Amino acid sequence: MTVKPEILKITNTAKSRLFNVEEIELRFSNGAERTYERLANRGHGAVMIIPITENGDVLLIREYAVGIEDYTLTLPKGLIDPGEDEHTAADRELKEEAGFGSNRLHTLKVMTSAPNYMGHAVTAVVAQDLYPCRLEGDEPEEMEVVRWPLDKLEQLVADPDFTEARAIAALYMVKDFLAKQSSKSD
Amino acid sequence: MTVKPEILKITNTAKSRLFNVEEIELRFSNGAERTYERLANRGHGAVMIIPITENGDVLLIREYAVGIEDYTLTLPKGLIDPGEDEHTAADRELKEEAGFGSNRLHTLKVMTSAPNYMGHAVTAVVAQDLYPCRLEGDEPEEMEVVRWPLDKLEQLVADPDFTEARAIAALYMVKDFLAKQSSKSD
């Protein structure tokens, strides 16, 4: 059993509208002391949705990502609103970003993005039994929906427009999930 | 061809030792305007190393992640130092964090973590032909190295101590890479 470092002090060092930076002084169990910075958690978590069509294609979206100043292929995702559970949030974001609702949602995995400097987690939710339904969100423009056959996942992973680690991980996990689901129904 | 939004203005809104927050005013091609925040890029990028032993196991590390205030299973990783290329940085981090060097490095993929609010990218590098070699890094304590058979990847992905999306993505990609490598050598 590893003994966790002792947190000696937490200080807020910078704050903007979205981000809150904390400085943390730690003492490790061997006596070593370090001061780290991290982004403080906010909100109620986030969901990433893997929408799967009847014939086993995944619905990707192409959206503008200001961090890389370019359009990128990824999966629908968004913050969980106060009072929502993960599946309600997943269904709402899917309607806002891809124009589909889902009658069959299943949680795959809670993933972190960069646990060394932020606590942010996203829950990967597979969405099946889809039906057309669009909700107005706060998106500045309608997102392009790109249908991709899951048996061509390797080509997608090789595409330089598809880089988001959480989406890569989610699609591989969904392949395992669907293989298990189909072996159960055989 | 999608026309990128026009960047109207970039303002620095908060700054700490590690983080630099920018506010960006954008006008999308349909005329919609939005103001977003993002973390500015810094440094020379980062590498994540997937060390593969002779018999096909992966070497994971268990390290303390202050963002989640807990120990986590992940892959060795770190920032690229000025003047280093990706493979030099990968080999150095592998020596510092896992106590191994590699004679055979191959770049798998450049991954982003959260392109909607940061540009940070990490290059996944597979390391083979390993030999014991430890370099002193700036780690506060020696990291535990955990050997995991890649054919039990599904059990690892189900482990709540293994959450980092970039590491999940990297291990699935390395499985594809090794399958191709072994089919070539047959």
Interface residues (C-beta under 8 A of the other chain):
Chain A: T2 K4 P5 I7 T13 A14 K15 S16 R17 L18 F19 V21 E23 I24 L26 F28 S29 N30 A32 E33 R34 Y36 E37 R38 L39 R62 E63 Y64 A65 V66 G67 I68 E69 D70 Y71 T72 T74 K109 V110 M111 T112 S113 A114 P115 N116 Y117 M118 G119 H120 A121 V122 P140 E141 E144 E154 V157 A158 P160 T163 E164 A165 R166 I168 A169 A170 Y172 M173 D176
Chain B: T2 K4 P5 I7 T13 A14 K15 S16 R17 L18 F19 V21 E23 I24 L26 F28 S29 N30 A32 E33 R34 Y36 E37 R38 L39 R62 E63 Y64 A65 V66 G67 I68 E69 D70 Y71 T72 T74 K109 V110 M111 T112 S113 A114 P115 N116 Y117 M118 G119 H120 A121 V122 P140 E141 E144 E154 V157 A158 P160 T163 E164 A165 R166 I168 A169 A170 Y172 M173 D176
